[in-house]
Amino acid sequence: MAETPPEAVPLLSPTVGRRWLAQEFRRLREAANMTQSDVAKRLRCASTKITHLESMRNTFNATDLEIALPFLGVPPERVEWYLRIWEASREKGWWDGSQAIPSWFSFYVGLEWGASEIHSWDMGYIPGLLQTQGYAEAVITDGATVNDSAINEQVVTRLRRQEALRRRENPLRLHAILDESVLRRRVGSPQVMRDQLRHLATLDEGPTITLQVMPFARGEHRGQLGSFKWLGFPQEGDPGVVYLENQGGGLYLEKSEQLSRFRADFVELSRRALAPEASIKLINSLLEELG
């Protein structure tokens, strides 16, 4: 993984910084032909601690880095550079500790906020980054066990996530492919759906969003196995992460063979889906059906 100066790649999210440090630490260890046990002996700790640091189960502290990095061959003048990234990664994101974001989902929001690009395939709902307020309210309210105040806070939080698409510098780029069923399935009232479809129909005006629709007429495809998101990050050499979600929570895939499979699937889905212009035409036709 390239050692890109932090000033060249803004650290938009502490979560992404923590993830990068964990990956970089493992890269340095492997490049130095050191085992986790070797590093553990130098730090006078159990090897499980190194395992947990590299998997992000635990977070680094300054002392560990000051001892381990020179041991892994990092020049003294470079250690300070890593410590600056560590310091930035300790900051709190606006999503950390939010009552409106489940603890299991907070990590994803941190990754999303710091991502440079997201490739999203959706079969259930319109992705949160593209939802209108009315649509978000309908989704969150369905089956909710909390009061109106909590629901409103969740809606506000979901809409705030969309600010990543509108950043003046380094805006998040989103390529979303929606199954036709997502557009036809009514969520909320007919007016909610009209507003949502109208919102989608105007997205081609924005340079950071690419929207495609997979029509029923294209038949079967691998996307029918389930929705997924592939997130890419600005750090050079970072392969990204695939995110899957179900009723039980979120799952993150980072092995190279897994990433290759999902990236290939997304490319194939994009090839088979309608082009952006044709997708907007389909959305407008559905708007006419709603009246």
C-alpha atoms as one frame of an Amber mdcrd trajectory, in Angstrom:
protein
   0.000   0.000   0.000   1.493   3.329  -0.992   2.474   5.732   1.752   0.555
   8.749   0.526   1.074  11.911   2.609  -2.048  12.746   4.604  -2.153  16.264
   3.167  -2.529  14.744  -0.328  -5.465  12.533   0.674  -7.807  14.254   3.155
  -8.898  12.051   6.025 -12.635  12.657   5.776 -13.552  10.015   8.328 -11.762
   8.808  11.478 -13.240   5.366  10.769 -11.382   5.197   7.458  -8.216   6.360
   9.207  -8.461   3.556  11.770  -9.086   1.029   9.017  -6.109   2.308   7.012
  -3.785   2.111  10.016  -4.804  -1.491  10.664  -4.171  -2.415   7.023  -0.898
  -0.503   6.872   0.379  -2.082  10.087  -0.250  -5.537   8.651   1.420  -4.558
   5.357   4.501  -3.291   7.193   4.687  -6.432   9.323   4.452  -8.747   6.322
   6.974  -6.673   4.340   9.387  -7.045   7.265   8.795 -10.832   7.294   7.572
 -10.634  10.862   4.869 -12.759  12.424   2.274 -11.433  14.815   4.142 -13.265
  17.568   7.366 -11.433  16.653   5.674  -8.063  17.068   3.923  -9.211  20.245
   7.268 -10.121  21.824   8.624  -6.655  21.028   5.540  -5.024  22.567   5.572
  -7.478  25.490   1.961  -8.480  24.880  -0.063 -11.498  23.739  -0.109 -12.226
  20.002  -3.901 -11.994  20.115  -3.493  -8.261  20.714  -1.751  -7.904  17.340
  -4.480  -9.975  15.724  -7.109  -7.678  17.182  -5.226  -4.539  16.137  -4.954
  -5.708  12.540  -8.626  -6.691  12.446  -9.740  -3.378  14.046 -11.222  -5.202
  17.008  -8.873  -3.103  19.138  -7.387   0.322  18.413  -3.744   1.386  18.487
  -2.207   3.600  21.126   0.716   5.952  20.579   3.175   3.913  22.636   2.541
   0.744  20.635   3.152   2.592  17.377   6.287   4.343  18.637   7.784   0.964
  19.593   6.447  -1.238  16.793   6.982   0.994  13.739  10.802   1.291  14.079
  10.890  -2.458  14.807   9.093  -2.963  11.454  11.657  -0.873   9.609   9.922
   2.502   9.505  12.492   5.372   9.524  12.309   7.671  12.590  11.207  10.680
  10.529   8.357   8.582   9.127   7.054   7.464  12.529   5.798  10.981  13.252
   3.803  10.893   9.990   2.002   7.727  11.145   1.361   9.270  14.544  -0.326
  12.262  12.905  -2.680   9.905  11.084  -3.285   8.032  14.351  -4.115  11.310
  16.091  -6.625  12.235  13.376  -8.178   8.767  13.505  -8.988   9.226  17.210
 -11.390  12.081  16.524 -15.117  11.478  16.795 -17.245  11.438  13.667 -20.667
  13.093  13.780 -22.172   9.591  13.692 -20.233   8.237  16.684 -22.494   7.810
  19.679 -25.589   8.967  17.798 -28.760   7.480  19.277 -30.251   7.541  15.777
 -27.650   5.108  14.404 -27.554   1.507  15.700 -24.142   0.580  17.084 -23.729
  -2.147  14.443 -24.373   0.397  11.653 -22.136   3.176  12.974 -19.015   1.588
  11.478 -20.633   1.507   8.038 -21.633   5.182   8.227 -18.025   6.031   9.091
 -16.782   4.109   6.063 -19.446   5.642   3.824 -18.550   9.179   4.925 -14.869
   8.650   4.142 -15.306   6.658   0.923 -14.375   8.144  -2.444 -16.836   5.957
  -4.354 -19.653   3.506  -3.730 -21.067   0.976  -6.171 -24.488  -0.104  -4.952
 -26.831  -2.851  -6.159 -30.255  -2.749  -4.502 -33.239  -5.087  -4.667 -35.196
  -4.034  -1.571 -35.266  -0.274  -1.099 -33.862   2.801  -2.743 -30.456   3.312
  -1.077 -30.396   5.723   1.844 -28.117   8.143  -0.016 -30.870   8.696  -2.592
 -33.982   8.656  -0.418 -36.282  11.649  -0.057 -37.442  12.678   3.385 -40.909
  11.200   2.847 -39.543   7.884   1.603 -37.069   7.683   4.498 -39.853   8.388
   6.988 -41.998   5.619   5.505 -39.151   3.074   5.602 -38.107   3.945   9.150
 -41.670   4.125  10.495 -42.634   0.699   9.146 -42.403  -1.688  12.098 -40.814
   0.967  14.313 -40.917   0.409  18.068 -39.737   3.932  18.997 -41.582   7.233
  19.392 -42.039   9.964  16.794 -39.118  11.981  18.132 -36.722   9.070  17.668
 -38.079   8.395  14.185 -37.547  12.030  13.216 -33.964  11.888  14.511 -33.288
   8.805  12.385 -34.692  10.538   9.305 -32.553  13.628   9.901 -29.489  11.419
  10.306 -30.199   9.520   7.099 -30.534  12.769   5.161 -27.300  14.065   6.677
 -25.448  11.105   5.204 -26.378  12.473   1.779 -24.215  15.539   2.380 -21.217
  13.400   1.365 -22.505  13.579  -2.222 -22.535  17.383  -2.118 -19.160  18.135
  -0.586 -17.392  20.977  -2.379 -14.116  19.084  -2.224 -13.764  15.328  -2.708
 -17.491  14.558  -3.011 -18.547  10.941  -2.737 -19.237   9.370  -6.144 -22.174
   6.976  -6.236 -23.018   4.455  -8.953 -26.356   2.910  -8.040 -28.143   0.131
  -9.900 -31.752  -0.468  -8.831 -33.843  -3.481  -9.624 -37.101  -2.444 -11.301
 -39.014  -3.943  -8.385 -37.545  -1.253  -6.101 -39.223   1.425  -8.213 -42.549
  -0.363  -8.496 -42.924  -1.392  -4.870 -44.934   1.305  -3.114 -43.342   2.671
   0.022 -45.553   5.107   1.913 -48.342   6.929   0.082 -48.640   7.405  -3.697
 -47.430  10.984  -3.182 -44.337   9.745  -1.348 -43.543   7.504  -4.306 -44.156
  10.303  -6.800 -41.780  12.578  -4.930 -39.179   9.838  -4.687 -39.343   8.904
  -8.356 -39.246  12.580  -9.348 -36.120  12.973  -7.221 -34.454  10.028  -8.945
 -35.398  11.386 -12.361 -33.370  14.550 -11.715 -30.198  12.806 -10.554 -28.667
  12.796 -14.030 -28.092  16.519 -13.495 -25.449  15.790 -10.852 -21.861  14.843
 -11.820 -21.257  12.599  -8.799 -24.168  10.192  -9.290 -24.714   7.491 -11.906
 -28.107   5.765 -11.793 -29.142   2.665 -13.690 -32.216   0.425 -13.567 -32.251
  -3.333 -14.111 -35.551  -4.006 -15.916 -37.543  -7.201 -15.453 -37.110  -7.906
 -19.166 -33.394  -8.616 -18.726 -34.233 -11.916 -17.049 -32.163 -13.709 -14.422
 -28.767 -12.470 -13.222 -26.364 -12.879 -10.290 -27.761  -9.785  -8.635 -30.770
 -11.853  -7.630 -28.568 -13.420  -4.952 -28.898 -10.225  -2.914 -28.111  -6.540
  -2.537 -24.550  -5.379  -1.871 -22.328  -2.309  -1.820 -18.699  -2.009  -2.780
 -16.950   0.957  -1.148 -13.719   2.393  -2.508 -11.385   4.719  -0.597  -8.989
   7.486  -1.652  -5.839   5.860  -0.281  -3.839   4.449  -3.177  -3.748   0.653
  -3.206  -6.764   0.235  -0.923  -8.904  -2.534  -2.501 -12.049  -1.381  -0.720
 -14.670  -3.358   1.147 -17.951  -5.079   0.252 -20.865  -4.519   2.609 -23.820
  -6.883   2.953 -26.786  -6.342   5.253 -29.684  -8.371   6.604 -32.011  -8.354
   9.601 -29.175  -9.463  11.867 -26.759  -6.656  11.014 -23.930  -5.930   8.604
 -21.169  -8.083   7.119 -17.892  -6.725   5.716 -15.894  -8.654   3.114 -12.269
  -7.708   2.436 -10.541 -10.815   1.062  -9.203 -10.267  -2.452 -11.169 -13.141
  -3.975 -14.399 -11.858  -2.427 -13.804  -8.317  -3.661 -12.968  -9.552  -7.149
 -16.181 -11.577  -7.316 -18.447  -8.725  -6.270 -16.684  -6.175  -8.434 -17.050
  -8.476 -11.428 -20.725  -8.965 -10.580 -21.275  -5.220 -10.436 -19.596  -4.700
 -13.803 -21.868  -7.355 -15.305 -24.967  -5.841 -13.670 -24.029  -2.438 -15.061
 -23.549  -3.919 -18.528 -26.968  -5.592 -18.479 -28.906  -2.740 -16.864 -30.402
   0.139 -18.793 -28.073   3.011 -19.595 -28.556   6.084 -17.388 -30.601   7.941
 -20.017 -32.877   4.948 -20.611 -33.166   4.429 -16.847 -34.456   7.984 -16.396
 -36.999   7.391 -19.147 -38.260   4.287 -17.334 -38.528   6.207 -14.082 -40.505
   8.945 -15.822 -42.844   6.351 -17.317 -43.496   4.980 -13.829 -44.227   8.515
 -12.691 -46.870   8.799 -15.395 -48.435   5.532 -14.245 -48.781   6.961 -10.738
 -50.598   9.964 -12.213
